[in-house]
Amino acid sequence: MYICVCMSLVVSYLMVHTFIRIISYQLLITQYKKK
């Protein structure tokens, strides 16, 4: 049971982390294109 909870937490954390990285990357590209 605890292993399942831990795995779900890790998966959700990774998903959020990658999502934030993608968003920041897109923002950087748009800022770079504006210049």
mmCIF file of the N, C-alpha and C atoms, coordinates in Angstrom:
data_MODEL
# 
_entry.id   MODEL 
# 
loop_
_atom_site.group_PDB 
_atom_site.id 
_atom_site.type_symbol 
_atom_site.label_atom_id 
_atom_site.label_alt_id 
_atom_site.label_comp_id 
_atom_site.label_asym_id 
_atom_site.label_entity_id 
_atom_site.label_seq_id 
_atom_site.pdbx_PDB_ins_code 
_atom_site.Cartn_x 
_atom_site.Cartn_y 
_atom_site.Cartn_z 
_atom_site.occupancy 
_atom_site.B_iso_or_equiv 
_atom_site.pdbx_formal_charge 
_atom_site.auth_seq_id 
_atom_site.auth_comp_id 
_atom_site.auth_asym_id 
_atom_site.auth_atom_id 
_atom_site.pdbx_PDB_model_num 
ATOM 1   N N  . MET A 1 1  ? 0.849  -1.207 0.000   1.00 0.00 ? 1  MET A N  1 
ATOM 2   C CA . MET A 1 1  ? 0.000  0.000  0.000   1.00 0.00 ? 1  MET A CA 1 
ATOM 3   C C  . MET A 1 1  ? 0.881  1.253  0.000   1.00 0.00 ? 1  MET A C  1 
ATOM 4   N N  . TYR A 1 2  ? 1.823  1.320  0.932   1.00 0.00 ? 2  TYR A N  1 
ATOM 5   C CA . TYR A 1 2  ? 2.685  2.510  0.997   1.00 0.00 ? 2  TYR A CA 1 
ATOM 6   C C  . TYR A 1 2  ? 3.486  2.685  -0.292  1.00 0.00 ? 2  TYR A C  1 
ATOM 7   N N  . ILE A 1 3  ? 3.897  1.585  -0.874  1.00 0.00 ? 3  ILE A N  1 
ATOM 8   C CA . ILE A 1 3  ? 4.686  1.671  -2.118  1.00 0.00 ? 3  ILE A CA 1 
ATOM 9   C C  . ILE A 1 3  ? 3.831  2.307  -3.221  1.00 0.00 ? 3  ILE A C  1 
ATOM 10  N N  . CYS A 1 4  ? 2.566  1.936  -3.292  1.00 0.00 ? 4  CYS A N  1 
ATOM 11  C CA . CYS A 1 4  ? 1.675  2.508  -4.327  1.00 0.00 ? 4  CYS A CA 1 
ATOM 12  C C  . CYS A 1 4  ? 1.546  4.016  -4.136  1.00 0.00 ? 4  CYS A C  1 
ATOM 13  N N  . VAL A 1 5  ? 1.353  4.430  -2.902  1.00 0.00 ? 5  VAL A N  1 
ATOM 14  C CA . VAL A 1 5  ? 1.212  5.861  -2.616  1.00 0.00 ? 5  VAL A CA 1 
ATOM 15  C C  . VAL A 1 5  ? 2.495  6.591  -2.986  1.00 0.00 ? 5  VAL A C  1 
ATOM 16  N N  . CYS A 1 6  ? 3.614  6.006  -2.633  1.00 0.00 ? 6  CYS A N  1 
ATOM 17  C CA . CYS A 1 6  ? 4.912  6.637  -2.929  1.00 0.00 ? 6  CYS A CA 1 
ATOM 18  C C  . CYS A 1 6  ? 5.096  6.752  -4.439  1.00 0.00 ? 6  CYS A C  1 
ATOM 19  N N  . MET A 1 7  ? 4.779  5.706  -5.159  1.00 0.00 ? 7  MET A N  1 
ATOM 20  C CA . MET A 1 7  ? 4.932  5.717  -6.621  1.00 0.00 ? 7  MET A CA 1 
ATOM 21  C C  . MET A 1 7  ? 4.034  6.777  -7.249  1.00 0.00 ? 7  MET A C  1 
ATOM 22  N N  . SER A 1 8  ? 2.797  6.858  -6.782  1.00 0.00 ? 8  SER A N  1 
ATOM 23  C CA . SER A 1 8  ? 1.877  7.854  -7.345  1.00 0.00 ? 8  SER A CA 1 
ATOM 24  C C  . SER A 1 8  ? 2.391  9.263  -7.065  1.00 0.00 ? 8  SER A C  1 
ATOM 25  N N  . LEU A 1 9  ? 2.951  9.475  -5.882  1.00 0.00 ? 9  LEU A N  1 
ATOM 26  C CA . LEU A 1 9  ? 3.503  10.793 -5.546  1.00 0.00 ? 9  LEU A CA 1 
ATOM 27  C C  . LEU A 1 9  ? 4.676  11.129 -6.463  1.00 0.00 ? 9  LEU A C  1 
ATOM 28  N N  . VAL A 1 10 ? 5.542  10.161 -6.681  1.00 0.00 ? 10 VAL A N  1 
ATOM 29  C CA . VAL A 1 10 ? 6.707  10.388 -7.554  1.00 0.00 ? 10 VAL A CA 1 
ATOM 30  C C  . VAL A 1 10 ? 6.252  10.689 -8.976  1.00 0.00 ? 10 VAL A C  1 
ATOM 31  N N  . VAL A 1 11 ? 5.288  9.934  -9.460  1.00 0.00 ? 11 VAL A N  1 
ATOM 32  C CA . VAL A 1 11 ? 4.797  10.136 -10.832 1.00 0.00 ? 11 VAL A CA 1 
ATOM 33  C C  . VAL A 1 11 ? 4.169  11.525 -10.970 1.00 0.00 ? 11 VAL A C  1 
ATOM 34  N N  . SER A 1 12 ? 3.344  11.896 -10.025 1.00 0.00 ? 12 SER A N  1 
ATOM 35  C CA . SER A 1 12 ? 2.701  13.216 -10.091 1.00 0.00 ? 12 SER A CA 1 
ATOM 36  C C  . SER A 1 12 ? 3.759  14.322 -10.011 1.00 0.00 ? 12 SER A C  1 
ATOM 37  N N  . TYR A 1 13 ? 4.761  14.136 -9.162  1.00 0.00 ? 13 TYR A N  1 
ATOM 38  C CA . TYR A 1 13 ? 5.827  15.132 -9.036  1.00 0.00 ? 13 TYR A CA 1 
ATOM 39  C C  . TYR A 1 13 ? 6.585  15.278 -10.358 1.00 0.00 ? 13 TYR A C  1 
ATOM 40  N N  . LEU A 1 14 ? 6.900  14.150 -10.980 1.00 0.00 ? 14 LEU A N  1 
ATOM 41  C CA . LEU A 1 14 ? 7.619  14.200 -12.260 1.00 0.00 ? 14 LEU A CA 1 
ATOM 42  C C  . LEU A 1 14 ? 6.776  14.884 -13.324 1.00 0.00 ? 14 LEU A C  1 
ATOM 43  N N  . MET A 1 15 ? 5.496  14.590 -13.359 1.00 0.00 ? 15 MET A N  1 
ATOM 44  C CA . MET A 1 15 ? 4.613  15.202 -14.361 1.00 0.00 ? 15 MET A CA 1 
ATOM 45  C C  . MET A 1 15 ? 4.573  16.717 -14.178 1.00 0.00 ? 15 MET A C  1 
ATOM 46  N N  . VAL A 1 16 ? 4.411  17.148 -12.935 1.00 0.00 ? 16 VAL A N  1 
ATOM 47  C CA . VAL A 1 16 ? 4.366  18.594 -12.666 1.00 0.00 ? 16 VAL A CA 1 
ATOM 48  C C  . VAL A 1 16 ? 5.710  19.234 -13.007 1.00 0.00 ? 16 VAL A C  1 
ATOM 49  N N  . HIS A 1 17 ? 6.792  18.560 -12.663 1.00 0.00 ? 17 HIS A N  1 
ATOM 50  C CA . HIS A 1 17 ? 8.125  19.105 -12.933 1.00 0.00 ? 17 HIS A CA 1 
ATOM 51  C C  . HIS A 1 17 ? 8.347  19.280 -14.431 1.00 0.00 ? 17 HIS A C  1 
ATOM 52  N N  . THR A 1 18 ? 8.031  18.262 -15.205 1.00 0.00 ? 18 THR A N  1 
ATOM 53  C CA . THR A 1 18 ? 8.215  18.356 -16.658 1.00 0.00 ? 18 THR A CA 1 
ATOM 54  C C  . THR A 1 18 ? 7.287  19.422 -17.236 1.00 0.00 ? 18 THR A C  1 
ATOM 55  N N  . PHE A 1 19 ? 6.070  19.507 -16.708 1.00 0.00 ? 19 PHE A N  1 
ATOM 56  C CA . PHE A 1 19 ? 5.127  20.523 -17.188 1.00 0.00 ? 19 PHE A CA 1 
ATOM 57  C C  . PHE A 1 19 ? 5.697  21.922 -16.962 1.00 0.00 ? 19 PHE A C  1 
ATOM 58  N N  . ILE A 1 20 ? 6.225  22.171 -15.777 1.00 0.00 ? 20 ILE A N  1 
ATOM 59  C CA . ILE A 1 20 ? 6.802  23.489 -15.464 1.00 0.00 ? 20 ILE A CA 1 
ATOM 60  C C  . ILE A 1 20 ? 7.999  23.770 -16.376 1.00 0.00 ? 20 ILE A C  1 
ATOM 61  N N  . ARG A 1 21 ? 8.810  22.747 -16.613 1.00 0.00 ? 21 ARG A N  1 
ATOM 62  C CA . ARG A 1 21 ? 9.982  22.950 -17.485 1.00 0.00 ? 21 ARG A CA 1 
ATOM 63  C C  . ARG A 1 21 ? 9.548  23.304 -18.901 1.00 0.00 ? 21 ARG A C  1 
ATOM 64  N N  . ILE A 1 22 ? 8.525  22.631 -19.394 1.00 0.00 ? 22 ILE A N  1 
ATOM 65  C CA . ILE A 1 22 ? 8.034  22.913 -20.758 1.00 0.00 ? 22 ILE A CA 1 
ATOM 66  C C  . ILE A 1 22 ? 7.497  24.337 -20.827 1.00 0.00 ? 22 ILE A C  1 
ATOM 67  N N  . ILE A 1 23 ? 6.728  24.729 -19.822 1.00 0.00 ? 23 ILE A N  1 
ATOM 68  C CA . ILE A 1 23 ? 6.155  26.082 -19.815 1.00 0.00 ? 23 ILE A CA 1 
ATOM 69  C C  . ILE A 1 23 ? 7.264  27.130 -19.774 1.00 0.00 ? 23 ILE A C  1 
ATOM 70  N N  . SER A 1 24 ? 8.241  26.936 -18.911 1.00 0.00 ? 24 SER A N  1 
ATOM 71  C CA . SER A 1 24 ? 9.334  27.915 -18.810 1.00 0.00 ? 24 SER A CA 1 
ATOM 72  C C  . SER A 1 24 ? 10.119 27.960 -20.121 1.00 0.00 ? 24 SER A C  1 
ATOM 73  N N  . TYR A 1 25 ? 10.297 26.803 -20.745 1.00 0.00 ? 25 TYR A N  1 
ATOM 74  C CA . TYR A 1 25 ? 11.020 26.755 -22.015 1.00 0.00 ? 25 TYR A CA 1 
ATOM 75  C C  . TYR A 1 25 ? 10.267 27.538 -23.091 1.00 0.00 ? 25 TYR A C  1 
ATOM 76  N N  . GLN A 1 26 ? 8.948  27.371 -23.129 1.00 0.00 ? 26 GLN A N  1 
ATOM 77  C CA . GLN A 1 26 ? 8.134  28.106 -24.105 1.00 0.00 ? 26 GLN A CA 1 
ATOM 78  C C  . GLN A 1 26 ? 8.229  29.609 -23.845 1.00 0.00 ? 26 GLN A C  1 
ATOM 79  N N  . LEU A 1 27 ? 8.185  29.991 -22.576 1.00 0.00 ? 27 LEU A N  1 
ATOM 80  C CA . LEU A 1 27 ? 8.276  31.415 -22.241 1.00 0.00 ? 27 LEU A CA 1 
ATOM 81  C C  . LEU A 1 27 ? 9.625  31.980 -22.680 1.00 0.00 ? 27 LEU A C  1 
ATOM 82  N N  . LEU A 1 28 ? 10.677 31.220 -22.470 1.00 0.00 ? 28 LEU A N  1 
ATOM 83  C CA . LEU A 1 28 ? 12.007 31.678 -22.879 1.00 0.00 ? 28 LEU A CA 1 
ATOM 84  C C  . LEU A 1 28 ? 12.055 31.861 -24.396 1.00 0.00 ? 28 LEU A C  1 
ATOM 85  N N  . ILE A 1 29 ? 11.484 30.950 -25.131 1.00 0.00 ? 29 ILE A N  1 
ATOM 86  C CA . ILE A 1 29 ? 11.498 31.047 -26.598 1.00 0.00 ? 29 ILE A CA 1 
ATOM 87  C C  . ILE A 1 29 ? 10.726 32.295 -27.044 1.00 0.00 ? 29 ILE A C  1 
ATOM 88  N N  . THR A 1 30 ? 9.564  32.528 -26.444 1.00 0.00 ? 30 THR A N  1 
ATOM 89  C CA . THR A 1 30 ? 8.768  33.699 -26.841 1.00 0.00 ? 30 THR A CA 1 
ATOM 90  C C  . THR A 1 30 ? 9.527  34.988 -26.505 1.00 0.00 ? 30 THR A C  1 
ATOM 91  N N  . GLN A 1 31 ? 10.163 35.032 -25.353 1.00 0.00 ? 31 GLN A N  1 
ATOM 92  C CA . GLN A 1 31 ? 10.932 36.236 -24.988 1.00 0.00 ? 31 GLN A CA 1 
ATOM 93  C C  . GLN A 1 31 ? 12.091 36.436 -25.957 1.00 0.00 ? 31 GLN A C  1 
ATOM 94  N N  . TYR A 1 32 ? 12.720 35.340 -26.343 1.00 0.00 ? 32 TYR A N  1 
ATOM 95  C CA . TYR A 1 32 ? 13.860 35.442 -27.256 1.00 0.00 ? 32 TYR A CA 1 
ATOM 96  C C  . TYR A 1 32 ? 13.398 35.924 -28.632 1.00 0.00 ? 32 TYR A C  1 
ATOM 97  N N  . LYS A 1 33 ? 12.232 35.459 -29.065 1.00 0.00 ? 33 LYS A N  1 
ATOM 98  C CA . LYS A 1 33 ? 11.727 35.869 -30.380 1.00 0.00 ? 33 LYS A CA 1 
ATOM 99  C C  . LYS A 1 33 ? 11.308 37.339 -30.367 1.00 0.00 ? 33 LYS A C  1 
ATOM 100 N N  . LYS A 1 34 ? 10.825 37.809 -29.223 1.00 0.00 ? 34 LYS A N  1 
ATOM 101 C CA . LYS A 1 34 ? 10.405 39.214 -29.139 1.00 0.00 ? 34 LYS A CA 1 
ATOM 102 C C  . LYS A 1 34 ? 11.594 40.138 -29.376 1.00 0.00 ? 34 LYS A C  1 
ATOM 103 N N  . LYS A 1 35 ? 12.763 39.731 -28.901 1.00 0.00 ? 35 LYS A N  1 
ATOM 104 C CA . LYS A 1 35 ? 13.960 40.556 -29.102 1.00 0.00 ? 35 LYS A CA 1 
ATOM 105 C C  . LYS A 1 35 ? 14.354 40.490 -30.571 1.00 0.00 ? 35 LYS A C  1 
# 
